[in-house]
Each structure stands twice: as C-alpha cells, then as structure tokens.
Amino acid sequence: MVALGAGFGGPAMAETAGAQRVPAVHPLHPREAPFTVAQALAYPFSNGLAAAARGGAIAWVRNVEGVRNVWFARAPQFTPRQVTAYTEDDGQEITQLTFSPDGSRLLYVRGGDHDANWPAEGGMAPDPAGNPAQPRVEIWQASLAGGEPKRIAEGDAPAISASGRLAFIKDGQVWTAPLDGAAGTAARLFFDRGKDAELTWSPDGSRLAFVSQRDDHAFVGVFEGADKPLRYLAPSTGRDAEPRWSPDGTRLAFVRQPGLGGAPEPILRNLPHPWSIWVASLADGRGQRVWQSPNTLAGSFPDVVGEANLAWAAGDRLVFLAYLTDWPHLYSVPVAGGAALELTPGAFMVEHVALAADGRTVVYDANTGSTRDDGERRHVFRVPVDRAAPEALSRGQGLEWTPVDAGGGTVAALVADPRQPPEAALLDARGVRRLPISADATPARYAGARFVEPRAVTFTAADGVVVHGQLFEREAATPGARRPAVIFVHGGPPRQMLLGWHYFDYYSNAYATNQALAARGFVVLSVNYRLGIGYGRAFQQPEHAGLAGAAEYQDVLAGAHFLQGLTEVDGRRIGIWGGSYGGYLTALALARNSDTFAAGVDLHGVHDWSREFDDWLGKPVTRYEQGDREQALKIAFQSSPVADVAHWRSPVLLIQGDDDRNVRFAQTVDLARRLDAQGVSYEEIVLPNEIHGFLRHASWLRADEATVDFLTRQLRPGEP
C-alpha cells in the first residue's frame, strides 16, 4: 500500500500497486475548432521578480512573444509601469534586476545565456537572431523617474553598495563603473587569482565580499580598498560559498563543502555529501563552524534552487535550507552555534526563498496547502525565523511563486493558474491581487481562455514506485471514439510540471504546446518521473538513474501503460515528446520500445552518455585509483538511446540549436548518422546560433508548430 499524505494538499489516499487515480474528464466545447499553436504561444510571461532593499518597490521582466521589457511598481498604489521600450524578438535575455539603495534606479543585465552548463568558446554571448554586430552581455540602468535607459558597461552580476558604488563581474574578475553610465569609465576594481563570483557589499558599503573559485577549492574574500591587500576568511581545502554579512558588518557567514579530492567516489551509487555553515570575524579573519550537516544521504548539500539559501536574520540567527529529512525545508540556528530549528515541518518541499527586509520572517513558496492536489502547485507562505509557525499567504487552485518583501506587510509574487499565465501580484490581508496590466499589453489572439484544466493522476511503475502526472484531455467530439495520446517528459531533470503554467519559461512553452495538442484531440500525459522534485529526496535521488542505469525510464513506460488502460485512448497510437533530459527519455523510449511509442519529437536530448562522461563527471585524474569508472562508462553507454538503436523503428523529429551550451550539438549529429544507417525515418530542424533554451519566440514557435504538426501527421494520418 502507498499512502499519499495530507502534505500533498488533501486527505490521505490509499492505493494498491498498479491502481490508477483518474478524475472524470472535464468537457470543454468538444466541437470547437482547435486554436493554433501561435495562439497558444501568444501568452505574456513574467519572471525575474525583485524588490527594493527597504521595500516599497518591485520590478519584473515581462516577455510577450519574445519582446522582453522591464516593469516596475511602487507602493502604496503599486500601479505597473513599463520601464524599457524594446520592440524586437531579438533573443537578448533581461536578467538580474537590481535596485539602487535609494530605490531611484534599476539595473538590469541584457544578453547572455544564464542557464548554460558551460560558456561558449571565446566567451561569446548568444546571437540567435544572427545580428551582424556581435552581441555583448551588458549592464544597463533605468531611472525610475523616467527617461531612456543607459548602458553602464559590458559585464554581469551587478551589486550596488549602500553608498551607490557598483561592482560587477567581467571575465571572471571584479570591475566597477559609475551608475550614471559615463562612457569609458569602467575599470577593474582589484585583481584576484581565482575566478570571482557572488559579490555582496557590507551594510555600510565599505567592504565587498566575494567568492574566489579555484578549481578544487574556493575562498571567501574581502576587498577593503585599493590600498589594502585582499583578505581571505578562514581559508581551507574546502569550497566556500554564499557569503552573508552580519547586520553590523563585522562578520561573515558562509557555506563550506569539502574540496574536490580524496579517493575516487563511486559513480554507480549515491554517497553522502556533507556540508557546514561557518562564521568568520573581519577583525582577525578566523572562523568557526556553527553547524554541521549529518553524514547521511539526506544531509547532503541541497541541489535545489538557491542551494543552501543562507541568510543572516534578526536576533543573530542564520536561516538556511537543507534536505535533512526526505524534504527540503527551512531551518535556523544561532550564530553562536547550537541545534538547528526546523521552521517548515511537513511532507512538502520549500523552493524559492526570500528574507524579509527586517530579517524577522522568511517568505517562501512550497507545494502544499489546503486544496486537493496542492502537491502539484505552488503557494506562498511566511514564517518567523525563530519558531515553526508558518502562515499561508495564498491558497486555492492557482499557483504562486518567487515571493519577495514589498514592504508594509505586503508580499509580492508571480501568480498563474491553468489559463492565465504568470503576472505580478500582491499578497496581503486582502488576498491575492494581480497588478492591473493594461489589456492591450497582452495579444488579443492569446487562446488561454480555451485551455483545458490539467488533472492530477497517479500510476505505478514496474518496481512499485508511484508516479505523478497531469492529464490534458478534452471531451471527444465523437463519443466512444478512441483517440491518439502523447506523453510529455520534462527536462532538468530536477523539475516538476504543475497543474497550470510553470515558473520557467522553457516549461511554459511546453505547457502551451501540450494545450495545443489537447485542442487537436490528443490525450496528453505529462509524466513527473523520478529524479524530479516535489515528491521527496528518495524520489529525486534514486539509485541507478540516469547514466547509472536509467531507472527513471520505468516511469515513462508506466505512463504509456496508464494511457493504454484508458478506454478513450487508442493504445497503438501513443507518441512521446520532450526536450533536454526529456529529449533523452524520448529517444530512449523510441530505441527501446518502438512497439509502444509510435512516434516522437526529441529536442536537444543526450543520446550517448559515454560521449559526455568526462563533461559531466570530470576528466579522470592520472593515478592508479580509478574506482568504478570503467564499469560506470559501460553502464552509461547501456543507459543511452544509441545502445538500443538497432531496435528503433518509429519515426522521430530531431530539433536543436547549434550553439547549445547544455547538450552538445554533436549528440544530435551522431544520432542522425546512426538513424541513417538503420534506415529509420526522421526529420530534423536545426536552428543556427540558437542555444539550449531557445531565446527567440520565433524559434519556439517554429519548434512547437513542427512538434504538433509531426505528431499529428504520424498519429492522425489522413485527418485534417
């Protein structure tokens, strides 16, 4: 028996192995003509929510069909106002919104690929629009009183001091420039032998802390002025990160992991990766450990958004996120040391975290609540830093995420539901209030009102693991007719698809495409396979997964068997599609089970783990000890689609940008040659200069239209 507890947003439900929980089909105008993919993708998408340090102002990025702009709202009315006026789908990201201390200016970074696994050769910024002038990653500033934005300098990761001094990263070093954007005045602030990151100014703005990354170890350093040497706090063989200043600026807290060394770790089984929290004094540079994780799998360093999410809170307490049980939760510990206090107990995950301006509370989102199936949503909560007393700030069938302190007891967040895409909102005693974006700021052709509401389902894999998913289904135009079905597999893999719009733009595109498929009569199942978040540590970190055995593929195959068990599905017409890790699982499904999966669309998937072995795990050190590397390399190949390509029969559409910095383009080139040799039917779309998460709306539109078209031609031949 498997019990799904109340932490998933409802009463416990017992299910026998193999049982399927399927809510009733939700009818939605079955004879209505399907909307186009372009209409599904015409949604506005908001992200990057930021708040001024002392509250009272928020800003965010709004992307409408590839045109990205910065929006801003100030207390008390919080009337939204567009700050920038970009008009082109040029593929240039806008990220890292940063307020000046007085709240009068807003900095942003334009350009780059901030979700890449590695930089491009020569450090070139992406150029997906084929601009003859080479794009750069640049810092811009906008006056919130009005006027045109000004370019400050080429650089990234801006940090502004209390006195208005700007520091930023360029080529792995720390630079500075005046905030007024005066031309030609950017200069390197200091030299450090490492590759620098994580800039944070002291409260009075006199000192700058940074992380000096040095391959197998890393230091927390402090810059105090051009006439003083750099100081490194409590240097060790460890890897230090996440520096956080004390309110009086005399101490720094940071996270420490062991340095990269020792005997080779086994690749084919999971080991604990302990970590600790340290505090060092600026007076003498010495540090002391104030908290140590247990040496258990659950105590390993958290591989979640923001990682440890360390913060120096009021009352000299340090707040952090850890996976000490089966769930990632918030804890706090006295700076002087002592036992960690769990702030957010329960069977759910805490994800995005922000400390309130006064340091007394933390706001966060989590997949829990009082509504049925809240395990597949996000809601916002607030908790004091010194006791376990969470307070729900949102609830219901909507989704709310990335909360920030907007001042005066108000929390801002991004909110969505199954039909309305993410927009900025306020959460306070009056409930959730979307900020009033003008109607003409959203394309009239957006088809969200005609979307179906996805429904939570569960099914059981061959080894007994309960798998969650979302079912997209419209009532059949012809009662009793059997319809084709499609499985969608997300990327990551530490991701969770939700009962509505997603907080990542990549997966919002997938959500819209699944809606377009459902509008064409497909039954669509989005599978939240193991390795994903939202269902506990053991589910996220299973044994024998990925290149160590592909155990998660059982969940994908179980999803196909679930669909075959639905009376409305034609079990001979099941397709599959996905991107990145989802592309890998799509290719694996077609290679291993062309008898089950009749067609697939593979976006930038990994096809041969052994080819990427050194990239993911590091090149082997020249020494006698090799651990289980040779056996792991063999299993990595056996866990790859190319190992079973001889059994591949079903047609496939391959899609990838050739400037992909997460999965090498060579993976798709290699697979195409193998499919040629096997005589397998395939089509391909190559997007010159595009990256992994396509930066242009035009690229997504082309890929998603092709996905829907290909699956329709393969699974509904002869139908209009």
ABEGO torsion letter per residue (X at the ends): XBBBBAAAGBBBBBBBBGBBBBBBBBBBGAABBBBBAAAAAABBBBBGBBBBAAEGBBBBBBBBGGBBBBBBBBOAAGBBBBABABABBAGBBBBGBBBBAAGABBBBBBEEBAABABBBBGGBBBBAAGBABBBBBBBBBBBAAEEBBBBABBEBGBBBBAAGBBBBBBGGBBBBBBAAGBBGABBBABBBABBBBGBBBBAAGABBBBBBBBGABBBBBBBAEAABBBBBBGBBABBBBGBBBBAAGABBBBBBBBBBEEBBBBAABBBBBBBBBBBBBAAAGBBBBABBBBBBAAABBBBBBGEAGBBBBBGGBBBBBBBABABBBBBBBBAAEEBBBBABBEBBBBBBBBBBAAGABBBBBBBBEABBGAAABBBBBBBBAABBBBBBABBEABBBBGBBBAEGGBBBBBBBBAABBBBBBBBBAAEBBBBBBBAAABBAABAAAABBBBBBBBBBBAAGBBBBBBBBBBBBABBGBBBBBBBBBBBOABBBBBBEBBABAAAAAAAAAAAAAAAAGBBBBBBBBBGBBGAEAAAABBBGBEAAGGAAAAAAAAAAAAAAABAABBAABBBBBEBEAAAAAAAAAAAABAAABABBBBBGBBABAAAAAAAAAEBBBBBABAEAAAAAAAAAAAABAAAAAAABABBBBBBBBAABAABBAAAAAAAAAAAAAAGBBBBBBBBBGBBABBABAAAAAAAAAAAAAAAAAAABBGBX
